[in-house]
Amino acid sequence: MQVFNTYFRLVQRKKRLILMYIIIFTAIAVVMMKVSTQDENLEKYTRRSVKISVIDRDKSSLSKSLKAYLTDQNEMVSIPDKEKRIKDELYWRNVEYVLIIPENFQQLLEEGQKVDVISKKIDDAVNAVYVDEEIKLFMSLFSLYQSADYSVEDAIGHVEKDVAHEVLVNTVTKEDGESAFKVANEGQYYFQYVPYVLVSVCILAISCILAMFYQEDVRKRCICSSMKLKDQNQQLVLASLLFSFGVTILFIIIGIVVTKGELLGQINLLFYSINALAFMFVSIALAFMLANLFHSETALNGCSNVFSLGFCFLGGIFVPLWVMPDSVVTFAHFVPTYWYVQANDAVSYMTRVTSPFLKEFFLNVGVQMCFAVALLSIGLVVSKKRRVFS
């Protein structure tokens, strides 16, 4: 096991650099995990109340009902029905939203004509969206009952009952009161950054070490030794697999620790781990390919940054895919981290193991393995060409 032992002696020489990447990864993953999940507790949701004013020029049953509904939902401010005064109140932000119900509003709706309310709001008032949705909900329900041949009074009565109905929402919690959904999301954000450090560490360790063995002088000495070339390669493969597996298991253990052991009792951890192990093979194959392409440690250090950051930005790890242009998302399909992220997201949304989930998850894992085979094949071809020319 001379080659095997030599491999890990070379790993010892790079332990400071590897440790630095592990510390950086852990810090990034923990910070992003905490920042991304701190506001996801559904019990903290509170409804926004908007300062509005309703100017009712119709004075009908429908307009009064709509005004009463908005009054219950928001903070009502009374202002005169004068254009200049309305603009002044909005300008000074004494009111955020002004609703004007036009004359003959109910009558025109009864006759089947389309008539809209008039709204005036502050241009940059985000809260105005709440009022728009409330009005839209009220009028949609009224139109629904009206189309079902209900009288205006009956339709108004049913709408008032519907909007007054409150939906009770219960969050699924663990015994200690912490949301299980939050724990699953913490795991998602932690494991999402695993590819970054796996690619970096595998290139810095495996590629650089293999490149040393692949140098012309070293290769010739190995060929002249009593050990068969096949046995040497087997020991190199075994050492690379053992090193990568150990690093991946270390990251999984760190994930359990930073989530305070909550992931340990969830089925999600199994699938997060399978996904991480699948990407481990992609990282090994990439490291093997680069070791055959470049024998310079400086060049491999540069490749470490290019591939780790490139994969993470294009694959949706550092930047969510939904903010990227369609052309970039299309190109991301040709990057292994894209399929890793898809599998990682599927696990985070999984509440129980189902056939559709398993199909989606193992499809993404399978594509990652295809990337590993492709990269390994390129490395083998390059390795064979180098042996022929040397």
N, C-alpha and C positions, 0 to 999 in steps of 0.2 A: 504493500500500500504506500509505496514511496511517493508516487504522484499525488495520491489523495492527501497525504500528510503535508507535502510541499504546498499544495493548493491552499490549505488552511493556515499555513505559516505566512503565505502571502496575504491572506485575508487579515491576519493580525496586523500587518503593516498598514492596512487601510482602516483600522478600527476607529480611529478618531474621526475620519471623514464620514464613515458610515454612521457613527453615533451622532455626528452633527446633523445629518439629514434626518435621522429618526427623531431628534429633539425638535427640529424645525417643523417636521410633519405633524408631530403630536400637538405642538403649540397651535399651528394653523387649524388643525381639525377640531381641537377643543374649543377654540375661540369661535369658529364658524358654527359649530354645533350649538353653543350657548346662545349666540346672537340670533340664530335662525329659529330657535325654538322657544325663546323667552316670552314671545307674545302669542303663542299658539294655544294657550289655555282658553277653551271656549267659555269657561265660567266667568272670565273677565270682560266679556262683551257687554257693552252698554249702548243703548240706542241713543242717537244724536237728536237733540231738540233744536229746531231752527227757529229763529225769530222771523215770523211771517205776518203779513197783513192781508186780509181778504176783503175786497171791495165788492159787495154783492149788489149788482144793479138789477137783478132779476127778481129777488125776494120771493122765489118759488119754493116749493117743498124740496125739490132736488138741490137747489143752491144752498138752502139752509142746512140740509143734511150734509152736503159736502163741506160746508164751513165748520159745522160741528165736529166732523171727523178730523179735519185738519187742526182744529183747536185742541182736541184731545191728544194729538200726536206732537204738537209743537207749542212754542211760546207765542201767543197771539199779541200783536201790537196794533193799536187802533190809530189810523191816520186818515185825514180828509181825502175825499175823492177829487183831488185836483192834481193835474199833471205836474205842475212845478213842485208841489209839495211832495209828491211821490219820488221825484228825482232827487230832491234834497234829502229825504229820509234815507234813500239808498246810498247817496253820496257820503253822508255822514255815518253810514253803517248802523243807523238806529234800527234798521230792518234789513234782513238779508233777502227776502223774497216777498213780492207783492203779486197776489192773484186777483185778477179782475174777471168776475163772472158777468158776461154781457146780458143785456136785456133780451127777453123772450128765449132764454137759454133752454128752459124745460119745454116750452111750446114747440120750438123748432126740432128738438129731439123727438117729441111725440109724433111730429109730422114726418119723421124719417129723414130729416135733413141733417147734414153733417155740420156741426158747430163746435168750435174749440174755445176753451177758456184762454184768457190773455195773461201771460206771466211776464213779470219784470224782475230781474235779479241782478245782483252784483256779478260782474264779469268773472272775477276770480274766486267766487264763492263755491267751493266744492260741496258744501252742505246742501246747496240748492238741488242737487241730484236726488237727495232723499225726498224732498217735497214733490219733485217731478214724478218719482216712482209711486208715491202715495196717491197722487191725483190719477195717474195712469191706472193703478189698481182699482180705485173706486169707480172710475168711468168704465173700465173694462167689465167689471161685475155688473154694473147697471145695464150696459149694452147686451150682455149675455142674457139677463132676465127679460129685458125688453124684447129680444129676438125670440124668446120662448113664449111670447104673447101674454106676459104678465102686465097688469096695469101699472101705471107709474107709481102709485102709492104702494102697491104690493112689491114692486121691484125695489123701491127705496127701502122698504122694511127688511127684505131679504139681504140687501147689500149691507145695511147697518148691522145685522146679525153676523154676517160673514166677517166684516172687518173688525168686529168687536171680539171675535173668537181668538183666543190665545193658544198657540201651539206650545205644548210642554216639551222641552228638550232635556234629555238626561245624558250626560257624558259617561262613557264607559271608563271606570276607574279601577285601579288596583286597590288592594286592601289598605295600603298606606295612604290612599287618597291621591296619589299622583296619576295623571292621565296615562293610560297605556299607549294611547296614540302619540303622546309626546315622547315617550320612551322609544317607540318605533322610529319616530322622526329623528331623534338624537342618533340612533344607529345609522340611519340613512345618511345624515350629514357627516358623520365620522367616516364611514366606509366609502363615501363618495371620493375622498381624497387619497385613498389607498393607492390607486394607480400612479399618482405623482411620485410617491416615494419608492414604490416598487421599481418603476422604470429607472429612476435615478440611481438607486442602490445597485440594481442588477447590472447596469452599464458600468458604474464606477468600480464594482467588485468583479463580477463575472467577466465582462468584456476585457477589462485591463489585465486580469490574470490569464485568461485564455490567450490574449494577444502576446503575453510574454512567452507562453509555450509555443506559439505559432511563429515566433521569430526564427529566421532561417538557421542561425547558428544553434539555437536551442533545439529546433526540430531535428537537425542532423545528428546532434548528440543523442537525442531520444531514440532515433532510428538505429543508431549504432549500439545502443544498450542491449542487455540480455532480455529485457522485458519486451514482449510483443507489442506492436503498435495498437492492436485491438484492445489489449489490457490497459494500456495507457489511456486510450480514449474512454473506455468504460469507467475508469477511475475519475477522469475529468467530468464526465456526465453525472456520475453519482455524487461527486463533491458539489457540483453546481446545483443539482436538485436538492440536496440536503441543505445547502446554504440558503437557497431561495425559500424552501419550505419552512426553515427555522425563522427567517425574517417575517414571512407571512403569518405564521402562528404567533409571533411576538406582537404583530400589529393587532391581531384578533384579541389577544389577551389585554393589550392596552385599551382596546375598545370596550371590553367588559369592565375594566377598571374605571375609565372615565365616565361611564354611564352608571357607576356605583352598583354594578352587579345586576341591574335591572334586565339587561339583555340576556343574561344567563338563563332565565326561566322562560324565554320566548322562542317560538319556532322560527321567528325571523332570523335569529342568530345563525341557524344552520344554513339558510339560504344566502345570507350575507357572506358567510365563510366560503361556501361553494363558489360564489361569484368571485371572491378575492383569489381563491386558489386557481380558478380558470384564468384570471388575468396574470397570475404568476407565471403560467406557461407561456403567455404572450411575451412577458418581460424577458424570460429566459431565451426564447427564440430570437427576440430582437437583439439581446446581448450577444448571442452566438453569431448572428449575421454581421453585426458591427465589428466583432473581434476578427472576423475573416476579411472584412473590408479595410479596416484600419489597424495598423500595428503600433501606432503612436499613442502614448497615453494622453498627450495634449489634445490630440484630435478626438479621442474617446471622451474626454472631459467635456469638450465642446458639444459632442453628440448627446451627452447626458442632459444638458440644459435644453438643447434644441428639441429633442424628442419628448422629454418629460413635460415641458411647458407647452410645446405644440400640440401634443395629444390632449392635454388638459384644457386648453383654450378651445380647440376645435371640437372636442368630444362632449362639451357641455358640463365639465367639472368646475372650472373656475367661472365660466359665464353661462347662464342658463340658455338652452337652445331656443326658448320661446322669444328671446330678445334679439336673436340673430336673423339676418335676411334668409329668405328661402334658399338662395343659392348656396349659402354657407351650410345650412342644415342638410341640403342634398349632398354636399361634399363630405359632411361629417359621417355619412354612412360608410365611408371608406377608411374610417379611423376606428381602431378597436375600442377606444374609450367610449365611443358613442353607444356601443352595444353593452358595455359594462354599466353605463349610467341607466340605460333602459331597464336592465335587469335589477339594478339597485332600486330604482323607483318602483318597479313592480312589487318588490319585497316590502317596501315601506307602506304601500297601500293594501297589502294582503292582510286580511283578518282571519282567514282560515284557508287551508290548502284545498284548492279546487282544481279540476282538470284544465279550465282555461288559464289559470295562473301558472300551472306547471308547464303547459304548452308554451306560453309566452316566455317564461323564465328560461327554460332549457333551450328555446330557440336562440335567445340572446347569448347564452353560455356557449351554445354550439357554434355560433358565428365567431365568437372570440377564439375558440379552438381552431377554427378554420384559418384565422389570422395567424395563429401560432404555427400551424403546419406550413402556411405560405412563407412566413419569415424563415422558418427552419430550412425549407427547401432552397430558398435563395442562398442562405448561408452554406449549405452543403454543396451547391453548384459552384459558388465562389471558392470554397475550400478545395474542391477537386481541380478547378482551373489553376489554382496557385501551386498545387502539388505537381501538376503536369508541366507548368512552365519552369518550376524550380528544379 
